[in-house]
Amino acid sequence: MSAVILLLISPLLGGCLESGRNTDIVDSTENLLYGCTDSSSLNYNASAEVNDTSCQYEVFTEPVEEGEPSPPIGNQTELEEQAQATIDLWEGESRLLLILVHPTGSTPGMSATEAESIMSDVNDWYVEVSGGKVWLNWTIAGWYALDDAGYSMQNSYQAAANDGYDLTQYDRFVVGLQNLTTRSMSTQGVQFYNVTTDDGTVQLLASRCDVKRFADTNSTRNTLTHEMGHGFGLSHARFNSSVHGDVEQYGNQYDTMGSSSAWRHFGAVYKHQMGWLDDEQVELVSESGNYTLKPLEGDDSHALRLSIGMIEEEVNGETIIAEHFYYLEVREVQETDSSNKPGHTQLGVLNGVIINHAAPQQQYGYHKWLATAQDATPETPTSSSSDFLLPEGRTFSIDGADIHITALSVTDDETTVHIEFGDGMSNSAPTISSVEATPTGNGYQFSVDAEDVDNDDLAIFWNFETGFGDIHAPERIGSGNPVEHTFADDEGRRVFVLVSDMHGGQTTSWVDLNGYLNQAPQIEEMTPTSVEEGVFQFETEIVDEQLLTYFWDLGDGTTSILPEPLHEYAEDGNYSVTLVISDGEFNATVTGYADTADTENSPPIADAGPDITANPGQTVSLDGSSSNDPDNYPLGFIRYFWSSTDGINIQNADEAVASLVAPNEAGTYIIRLQVNDGAESRTDTIILTVSDS
C-alpha cells in the first residue's frame, strides 16, 4: 500500500480540511531539483514562461533545509530501497498528503471543496492513464501560514507533523503553494527525507513535490500531474529539435511529461516502463511488414517498439553500453475548453505517428527510460515542438540503423505503418517524370507519374499549402495518387509532392498553379554567435515563401542540414562558414566566419558617394555600393543603414542603394551612411543641396 500527502498552509489554523477517499526533480546522483522559476526569485528565467502565465520547469540545486540530514545519496543499499519503493508504487494505492500553505498575513484563496475537486480530478486522471492500475488515497492538511521569505519544504512538513499528522503513513506528499515566491518541483521517484518535528526527527521514504500558484485551475491540475509523474520516476518527454539540433527538455507537447499545458497521457515509453502497457500492447517488431497502431487513450491501445541494438554512450564520464529502442504511438486529439476545469477530450486521431527514441537511464537503481520525440517533418522548422508527427504518406528513417517507417493510413480508429528493415543492399531513389493538376469544379485533382527501379512500393505525400515557417496542419497536406484538394482562393502557388520508396529513398517535385512565378530565396543575414568557448550558434534571416533545404559547410570538415545549427569547434581558429539554401529550383549562398581565436578585425570602409544637388521634390538616388570590408570578416558581408539628421524619409534605408525625395524647402541637408561588418561600424556623410526652384 502507498500513501500521498497534500499540505495546505493558512493563517495559523491548527486544523485540517477533511480528506477525500482517494487523493521538480531531484536527481539522486547529482542532487538536482527540477522546478519552475518565479518572476520574483533570483533565478527567474523569462524564457521559461508559457501562455497561461505559469512557467515550464528549470533546473535548480536543491536548497539547504533545516533538520537532520537525509541518508547519504549514493549508498547502494539506500538506492536499492528507494528504487524498489518507486517500483512498488507503479501499481496499487498511493496514500498522499496534500499540505496547503500560504504567506503569513494573507488569506487562503481556496476552500476545502475546491481542494477536494483538484485531487479528485488528478486521481481520475491517473486512474485513466494507468488503465486502473494506480489510484490515490489522499488527505488534506492545512491551511498553514508560513513566512514567505524563509519558506522551504521543511517548514511545510514540520507544520503538518506538528499539527498531528503521522508523516510516516504516506507514500507521496504534495505541497500546494499559494502566492509564495518559489517554484513547482518534485523528487525523481521515491526518496529518503528527514523532517525535524517537535517530537524529534522523522524519516520519510516517499515522493515529494511542490506546486506553485495552487488554485482551482487547469494549470494547477496539469502541473500537479506533471510533477507527480516525476514522483513516479519519469523523466521529461523531450524533443530533438530540427532547428538547432539540440534537445528541448520540455519538448513533446503530446505528453504531460513534456508540457503541463494540457492533460495528455504519458507516452508509450513511460507507460511501458511502469507496466501500464504490457509487452502485448507494445509490440516488439523485428521483421519488415505492415503493423497497426491504436490510440494510447483507448481501451485497446496498441504501440510498437523497434530495437536499434546496443549503443555505446558516455554518461557522467562512464562508458555505458545498453540496448536502445524506438517507440511508435498515436493519440486521440485533446483540446482544452474555456472553463476553469480540466480539459475535455475530443475524439479523433492526431495527424500522424509520434516516434520516440528511448534511451536507458540506470543511475536511479531501477530500469528507467529517457524519451526523446523525433522530428518526422524536419522541412518545417518552426519553433513549435508539436510539429513533429509522421503524417500519412511520409517515411521516417532512423539514422544509422537502416530502419524506415512509413505511415500508410491514419484514421480515427487505427493507423497502419509499414516498417522496413534494410538488408544492406544499395537502394535507388524513385524518379518523377511529371506532376499534373487538373481543375475539378472548385478544386484540383493532383497526380504524379513516378517509378522506382528497385520495384519498391511508393508512398505519395502532397504539400498543398505549407509554406516557410508554417506547420503541416491536416488541411494543408494530403496523400495518395491521385488526390483532390480545394483552395480558399485563386492565388498563384506551388504544390509540392514527395515520393518515397519506403526504403530510405525519396524524391521531391512540384506543379505551379494560376501563373505562379517562383522567386529565388534570399539570405538577408547569417550570424554566427559565440554562446560559450568554442561553441557557435548560427542564425539566419531568410526571405522566401517555400520550404527550404539547408547545407552548411562549417569550415572544420563538418557539415549540417539543420536550419540554424549549434556547433562546437575542437580547435581555435577563424573558420569560414558557408550556407547554401535551396527551394528546389533556386539556390542562395552566403559565407561568414566563426572565430574561436579572437582574430583581429579590420573595420569596414563606408563610402556614401559624392555630394548631391537636387531640385525640390526630385527623387534622389543614394549609392553606398563602393563601401567595402577589407578582410571580409566576420560576417563576409556588410550591413547598410542610411539616415538623415533632418528627418528626411529614406526608402530602402538598409540597402546599399537607397533613395529619397528632396525636401520642398531649399537648403543643405546631411545624409549619413553607416556600415557594419558584424563587429565594427563606420560612417560617411554627404551633403544634399536643394536649390531654389
N, C-alpha and C positions, 0 to 999 in steps of 0.2 A: 504494500500500500504506500502511496505517496501523498504529500501534503503541500499546499500552496498557501502563502500568507500575503494579504494585502493590508497595508497600513495607511490610515487616514489621519492627518495631523491638523488640529483645530485649537481655538483659544483655550488650552489647558482644560479641555473636557476630559475627565478621567475615565469616562465610559467608552463604549464601543457601539458601532452600528451592528445590528444583528446580521448574521451571515445568511447566505442562501444555501441551498443543499449542495449544489455543485459549484466551486469557482470556476555602454554596450560591451562589450565583451571583454572578459579577462582571458588573455592567453596564458595558459597555465605554465608555460615555459618562459615567457618574456614578461609576464606580469603587466600586460597591456589591457586597457579598458576601452572598449569601443562605445561611443556615445554620441550625443548630439550637443552641439555648442549652443550657447545662449548669447544674444547680442550684447549683454552687459558683462559677459565674462571676458577674462583676459585673452583666452584663446579662441575668441569668436571668429568664425570663418564665414563671411557673407556668401561665398560661392556655394556653401552647403545648403542655403535656404531653398525651399521649394514653394510652389504656388500657394499652398494653403497657409503660409506664414509659419509653418513648422519648419523643421530642417532635417536633412539627412544626417548620417552618422559619421563622425570623425573619430580619430584615434587619440587617446589620452593616456598618460601614465597614471596608474591608479593612485589616488590621493592617500597620504598617510592618515590613518584614522586612530582614534583613541582605543584603548583596550589592549588586552593581551594579544600578542602576535599569533596568527594562524599557523598551522603546521607548515614547515618549510616547503615551498613549491619545488618539486623535482624529486622528492623522496619517492622511490619506486613503489613502495607499499601504499603510500597515500595516493599516488597517481592511479594505482590499480583500484583502490577503493572508490575514488571519485569517478573513474571511468565506469566501473560496474554500477554505481548508483545512477549515473547518467543513462546507461543502457536500460536499467530496470524501469525507468520512467518512460520508456518508449511504448509501454503498454500498461493499461490499467488506470487506476485512480491516482491523481496528484492532489495532495492536500495543500492548499495555498492560503497564505495570509496576505491580505491587502492592507497596507498601512497608509492612511491618508494624512498628509501633513500640509501645513501652510505657515507663512511667516507670522511671527508674533506681532500682535496688533492688528491683524487683518481678520476678516470673517470668512468662514468656509463657504465656498461657492457651489457646493454640491450636496444634495440630500441623500439620505440612505437609499431611497428608491432609485435615484439616478445611478448611484454606485452599483446597486444590485443589477440594474439594467445593463451596465457595461460588462460586468462579469458574466452575466447570463449570455450575452451576445458572443463574448470571447469563448466561453465554454462551448456554445453551439457550433462556433466556427471550428474549433479543434476536434469536436466530435465528428463533424462533417469531413474535414480534411483527412483525418486519420481513419476514416471508414468505421468509426465507432470503437477504435482500439484504445483511445485515451479519453479521459474526461477529468474535469476539475471539481474538487470539493472545497469550496472557499469559505473563509471567514473574513470579516471586515473589521479592522481596528481603527480607532480614531474618532473624530479628528484630533490631531495633536498640533499645538503651536510651537514652532521651533525658530530659533534665531537664524535668519537668512544668511547673515554674514559668516557665521561659523557652521553652516549646515554640512553634515556628512551623513552617509548611510548609517554609520554607527549610532548617531543620535536618534534616528528613526527607530532602529531596532531596540535601543535602550528604552525609548518611550513606550513601546508596546510591551516589552518584558516587564518594566516597572508598573505597567497597568494590569498585570496579572496574566498575560498570555504566555503559555509554555511554548517557547520558540522551537524546542526540540521535536514538537509534534507535527512539523510542517516540512514538506519537501521543496516548496517553491515560495519565494517571497516577492511581492511587488510593492514598491513604494510609489504612491500616487502623489505627485508634487503639484501644488497649486501656487503659482506666482513666485517660486523660488528660482534664483538665478543659478541654475545648474543644468544638467543635460540628461537626456534619456540614455541609458546604458544597461548592460547586462553581463553576467558571467558567461563564460563559454562552458556550457554544461553545468553539472553539479560540482560544487567546490566546498572545501572546508572554510569556515569563517568563525572567528571568536567574537562574542559580544559581551562587554562588561556591563553587568546589571547591579542593582542594589544588593542582590544576594550573591554576587560573585560572577565568575566568567562562565558563559555558556558557549559550547562549541556546536556549530551548526554544520550539517552536511546537506546542502540544498543549493538550488539555483537562485540567483538574486537579480533583480532589475529595478531600476528607477524609470519612471515615465513622467516627463515634464509636461506642464500645461494640462494636467489631468482634469478633464471636463467631459460632459456628456456630448461628445462629438465623434464624428467619423475618424478624425485624426487620432484621438486617444485610442480608439479601438484598434485602428490599423497599426499604430506604433506599438501597442501592447502585444499584438500577435507577432510582430517582428521581433521585439526584444525577448519575448518568451521563446521564440524559435531558437535564439542563441542559447537560452537555458536548456533547450532540448539537445544542444550540442551541434547546431547547424552553423555553417559559415555563411557569409554573404553570397547572394546569387549574382555573379559578376558578368561583365560583358567585355568581349575582346573587340575593342574599337577598331573600325576600319578607316578611321580618320588619321589618328596619330600612331596606331599600333600598340598603344598601351592598354592596360586592363582597367576598366571602371569598376570600382569595388561595389557600387550600388547600381549596377548597370541593367540587370534583367528586370524590365518593368512588368513582366508577366508572372513574377514570383514575389511573394511577400518578403522574402529574404533579400530581394533586390530593390524593393521600393515599398514604402508604407503608405503610398498614396491611394491604394485600393486593396480590397480584400482578395488577393489572389491565392490560390492554393500553392503550397510548396511544390517545387518541381519534382519530376520523376526521380532525379538523382537523390534528393533528400528523403522523399517518401520511401524509396527502396532501401536507403541506408537504415532507416528506422523500422523497417518491416511493415510499413503501412501499405506498401505494394510488395507482393511476393514475386518469386522468380518466374511464375507463370504469367503474371500481369506485366512484368518487364522482361520480355522475351529476348534471350541471347541469340543473336543472328551471326552465323558463321559461313553461310553459303549465299551465292547470288540468287536473287529472285524477288518476287513481289510480296510485300508484307503490309499488314493493316495496323493503323493507329486509331485509338478511340480516346475522346477527351478525358483528361485526368479527373474531371469533376463528376463523371458519370459512374454508375454502379458497375458497369462493365468496362472500366478504363483499361487501356492497353498501350504500353510503351515498348520501345525497342532499345537494345544496347548492343554495341559493337566493340570488341576488344581491338586495340591497336598495338597490343604487345607490351613487352617490358620496356620501360623508358627509364633512362638514367638522368637524374637531376641532382643539382647541388642545392641542399636545403640547410640553411644556417651553418654553412661550412662543412656539411656532411654529405657524402655521396649516397643517394637513395636510388635503388633500382626497384621499381614496382610496376604492376600492370595498370595501364590507363584504358579508359573506355570513352565512347561517345554514346550519349543517350538521346533518343528521339521521342518527342511527345507532341501532342496537340491539346488545345484548350478550348473551352467554351468562351464566347465573348462575355466580358463582365463590365458593366457600366455602373457608375455611382449616381444615385438620384440626387435631387437638390435638397432633400430633407437633412435633418441633423442626426440621422440614424445610419446604421451600416448600409453599405451599398447593396443594391439588389442585383441579381444575376439575370441577364438577358441571354437566352439560349442562342446558339449559332456558333459554329467552329470558327476560330480565327483564320485569317487568310494565309495559312501555311504551317510549316513544321518548325518547332523550336529544337535546335540542335545544341546540346551542351557537352563540353569536354569535362569529364570527371577525373580529377587527379586526386590520388590518395593523400591524406594528411595523417601522420602517425604519431605526432608528438603529444597527443592528448590521452594516450593509453587505450583508445578504442578505435575501431575502424571508422573513418570519417572521410567524406568526400569534399572536395572544393569544386563547385560547379561554375563553369565559365561559358556563357552563351556565345555562339559563333555567328558572325555576320554572313548570312547566306546571300545577301544582295549588296556587296561592297561598292557597287557603282552608284549607290545613293548615299553618299557620305554626309548625312545630316547629323545634327547634334542630338537627335532623338535616339536613345538606346532602346526604343521599342521597335525600331525599323531594322529587324534582322531576320525575320522569319523566312523560311524557304517556301515560295509560292508555287502554285500548280504550274507545271511546265518547266521548272528550273532544276538544275543539278548543282549540288554542293560536293566538292571534292576535298577529302581530308588530306592536308599537307603531309607528304612523306609516307602515307600509308597505302596509296593506290586503292582507296575505297571511295566510291562515288554514290551519292544519294540523290535520287530524283523524285520529286513529288508528282505522281501521275494524276491523282484526282483528290480534290478536297471538298467534302460535303459536310452538312450539319452532323451527320451520324458517324462518319468514319472517313479516314484519309488513307489512300493507298500510296505506298512509296516503292520504288524499285531500288534495291541495293546491289551494287556491282562490286565484287572483289576482283581486283586486277590480277591477271595471270602472268605479269611480267613481260608480255609481248608489246611491241610498239603499236600505237594507235594513231590513226589519221583523223583529223577533224572533219566534220561534214562540209560539203560545199553547197553554196546557194547560187542558183543561176538566175532567179528572178523573184521579185516581190510585187504582187498586184493588189490594187484597191479598187473594187467595183462598187459604184453607188447602188444603194438599195433603199429607195424611199428616203427616210430621214438620216440614214447612216451609210455604212460601207461594209462590204464583205472583203476581208483580207485573206490572202492566201500566199504561200511561199512554195517555190519549187526547189527542193533540196534533196541531196542524196549523200550516201556515205559509202566510201569504197570498201569499208570493212563489213558492209551489210548489217550494221548495227541499227536497232530501232531508234527513232528520233523523237525527241520531246521538243515542242514548239512553245515559246513564250513571247507574248506581244507586249510591248510598252507603248500604249496609246498616248498617254498624256503626262507621264512623269518626266519633269524637267530638272535642270540643275538646282540642287538644294531641296527638291521635293522628296517624298517617300512613296513607296509602291502601295498606295491605297487601292482597295479592291476595284473601285470604279475607274481606275486609270490603267489597268492591265488586263490581259486575257491569255488564254492558252488554247492550243488545238490548231487544226488546219483543215478547212477554212474556219474563220471565226468572224462574227459580226460585232460592230461597235458603233454607237451613236455619240456624236459630239454635241456639246451645248451651243456651239457657234460655228461659223463658217470660216474662221481664221485659218490662214496657212499654217501648216505644221508638218513635222516629220514624225512618222511612226516607225519604231524600231522592232525588229524581230530577232530573237536569239534562238538558234537551233543547236541542240545538244544531242550527242550520240550516247549519253548516259554512261560513257566510259572515260570521261575526262576531256573529251574534245568538244569544242563549241565554236560557232561562227555567228557573227552579227551582220545584219544588213538593214536596209530601210526603204521606205517609199514616201515620197513627198506629195502633199495634198494642197489643193487650192492655191497653186502658184508659189508655194513656199520657196524662199531663197535663203539658203543656209549661209550664215556669216561665220567667218573663222573666229575661234575663241581668242581672247586677248588676256594676257597676263599683265595686269596693271602693277602688281608688286609681288616680289618674293623676298621674304625677310627671314634670315637665319638669326635666331635669338639664343644666346647662351643662357641656359637655365641652371647649369652648375658646371664645375670644371670638366671640360672635355665633352660636354653634352649640349647638343643644339636642338631646338625646336624650329622646324621650318614651316612658315606660314605664308599663305598666298592670298591675293585678291584677284579674282578672275571674273571676266565679263563673258557670259555665254548663256544660251537658253537650253542647251542639250546636256545630257550626261556625258562625262568625260572619262578618259583613261589617263593615267599619270605614269611617268617613268622618270625617276630621279637617279642621276649619277652623283653619288655623294662624295666623290673625289678621292676616296681611300680604297677603291676597289669594290665597294659595296654599292648595291642599288636598292631601290624601293619602288613599289607601285601604290603606296598609300598617298592620299591627297596631301597630308601635312605630317610627314614622318618625324619621329623623335629618334635622334641618332647619337651614339657615343663614339668618339674617336679615340683610338688606343694610344696614339702618339700626338705630341704637339706639332702643329703645322698650320699653314694657311691653305686650306683646301678649296679648290674650285668646284662649285656645285652647279650642276645643270639640270633643269627641269624641262621635260617635253610633255605637253598635254595634247590630246587629240580628241576630236568629236567623231572620229571615224572617216572624215573627209578631209579636214584641215588640221594642221599641227601648229603649235606655237611653242617657242623656246625662249628660255631666259637663263642667264648664268649669274651666279653670285658667289660669295665667299663665306666660308666658315673658318674663322681664325681662332685657333686654340693657343697660339703662340704670341698673342699681343703684338702682331705686326704693326709697325709704324705706318700710319695712313698719310697719304698726300691729299690735301684738301682739293675740292673741285674748283674749277675756274668759271666764274659767272661772266657772261657776255650778253648784255641786253640789246646789243646792236647800236646803231648811230642814233643821235637825237632826231626828232621828227617835227616837221612843221605841217599843220593841217588847218583847214577851214572849219568853222563851227558846224557841227552836225555831221562831219565827214567820218566815215568808218576808217579806222586806222589799224594796220596790222603790226603786231609786236613779234619780233623774231629773236628768240634766245637760243637758236639751234647751234650757234657757234660755241656755246658753253660746253665744257668737257671735264672729264675726270682723268688726270694724268696716269694714275695707276689702276684705274678701272676697279677700285676696291673701296668698301667691302661689298657693295651691292652688285656691282657690274653695270650699273646704270645710274643716272642722276634724276632726282625729282625736281620739279619746277614749281614755283609759286610767284605769280605776278600780283602786284598790289599798287595802290595809289594812295598817297598820304592825303590827297584832296578828295577822296571818296568817289572817284570815277569807277563805274561798274566795268569790270573786265570779263569778257567772255573767254571760256576755256582757260581759266587762270592757272590750272595745274598742268598745262601742256607747254611744250617748247615754243609753239607758235600760238599766240593769243590775239585778241582784237578788242577794240573799244570804240565808242562813238565820241568824237571830240566834243567838249562842252560848248554850249552856246555863247559863253562869255569869253572874250579874248583874254589872253594872258599866258603865263607859263605854268606848267604842271609837272610834277616829278612822278615818274613811273619807276617802280623798283622791281627787280627780278632777284629772287633768292633761289639758289640751287643747293641741293643736299645730296651727298654720296652715301648716306646711311650712317655716317659717323660725324661729319662736319658740314657746316653750311658756309656759303659765301654769297655776297650780294653785289649787284651792279645796278646803276641807275642811269636813266636817260631823261632828257628834258623834252616834254611835249609843248611846243609853242603853237597856240591857237591865234591865228591872225584875225584882224578886223575883216568882217565880211563886206 
